[in-house]
Amino acid sequence: MDAPLLPLYMQLADRMARSIRSGTLKRGERLPSVRELGGQHGVSLSTAVQAYRWLEDARLIEARPRSGYFVAARPPRLPEPQVSRPDNASRQVRLDQLGAQVMALSQDGSFISFGAACPGPELFDQDRVRRAMARSVMRHRELLCTYPIGPGMEEARRAVARHALGLGCVLDPDEVVLTNSCMEAISLCLRSVCKPGDVVALESPTYYGFLEILQSLHLRALEIPTHPRHGMSLDALQLAFETQQVKAVLLVPTLSNPLGASMPVPERRRLAAMLSRHDVALIEDVLYNDLSEQEDKRRAVKSFDTTGHVMICGSFSKTIAPGLRLGWVEAGRWGAVLRQTKAVQSGGQTAVLELALADLLTQAGGGAALRQLRATIAARVDEARQLIAESFPKGTRVSDPAGGFILWVELPESMDAAQLYESCLAERIVIAPGSMFSASPRFRHCLRLGVGGRWGPEHPAALRRIGALAKALMAQDRGDDLAA
Ligand SMILES: Cc1ncc(COP(=O)(O)O)c(C=O)c1O
């Protein structure tokens, strides 16, 4: 629907990028000359040149002197992280100050940061967002001085329901509640379903922000074995349902944070059935679904829910603009209690913001902006994985997410990522140590790298430097062992 809005060269480049990623065009394969490409696709020479330039910038193809263009050779492959195997015991969450420090330093422009999972402003179509906001304020200025009440502006709830069709969900706009963010939506769901001391099942490792919410609500974390590509093990979850009183499952089925895993579609169907059978709520975070390169994985678990056990939560912080601070939730059978909790907690949002969001979700151009975002971050992630493969210690494993901008790095077991974090800080580089992503000390040798933020020539150099620092720490440890 949006394709005609893309410049011709980008339409061509986008088609070729998809063929490269899907393997139709093989890595290392020779590509047609610029003239041949133009002829094949009925475009001018300059359009063909521009398309190749774009693909070169995205590091998907390379020009070899006097030989022509080739699909870029695949980055050296590192093995993927191991399947996590936490024990079947729930834990109280006791976070230290490390996570808060990482988040604070990630905002500090004097550091080179891989600490946060925040996309940088240059990744978004800022003019599009600005125009929608200005239009909304101009058209609805009286709303600035009117108290917003209820679940949010109807136009925005309708737009969200329409957006959810792309996730395979048919939602009633009257059941959609707008929130201040995805995190507020998740917090409201937990408060609607659980009371202090209840057990919530999570992936292992899991998103640091989830652990913060669990801690603040005095909920216990039960970490479930998780595959780095396919996500939470449903066999292990089934065992947990049979042996523990699990009140809710809090999950990011598509492009989880920090693993980047995406649950296969048949497993999503199976999960929905398990929840109904055991009468357990799923709080499904669909924040990253639109960033998935695999179209089938954009489908939400909610789309298989026939009994209202899935509470679906989202926002547009990673796809339209983090500054909008608007999220949404459809809470299934807990809808009424959630609406009540929301009204008590924070009332409504800024109505002109909600209407700007409705505008952004319904106007043409959104699909084109998303495709561009996916292509840009995919190229960035490829580059980062390549740099990690080249410069991190032998034995390093790294995730290979099909979308998104987060990498999970497993260093050799002897490595202490907290020590590496300190060494990096001394050089004004921020990373997120693995211990932030679990209620147990299980991931001490791991780290998360967010590569969606500001990206200049200093960032690839900093990634290499992290690898060199890790190698130096390992060499130092070996020296200490020999001296002992
Ligand atoms: C899995 C997940 N959920 C939620 C959020 C936060 O979303 P929002 O900005 O809408 O609160 C993040 C941000 O990193 C995230 O990774």
The ligand as a Gaussian input file, in Angstrom:
#p B3LYP/6-31G(d) Opt

LIG

0 1
 C       10.590000      -5.683000      25.950000
 C       10.366000      -4.232000      26.245000
 N        9.165000      -3.808000      26.686000
 C        8.934000      -2.517000      26.961000
 C        9.916000      -1.554000      26.807000
 C        9.610000      -0.127000      27.094000
 O        8.548000       0.339000      26.287000
 P        7.946000       1.817000      26.496000
 O        8.992000       2.757000      26.024000
 O        6.742000       1.894000      25.693000
 O        7.659000       1.910000      27.947000
 C       11.185000      -1.944000      26.344000
 C       12.259000      -0.952000      26.167000
 O       13.407000      -1.240000      26.023000
 C       11.408000      -3.313000      26.056000
 O       12.591000      -3.740000      25.602000

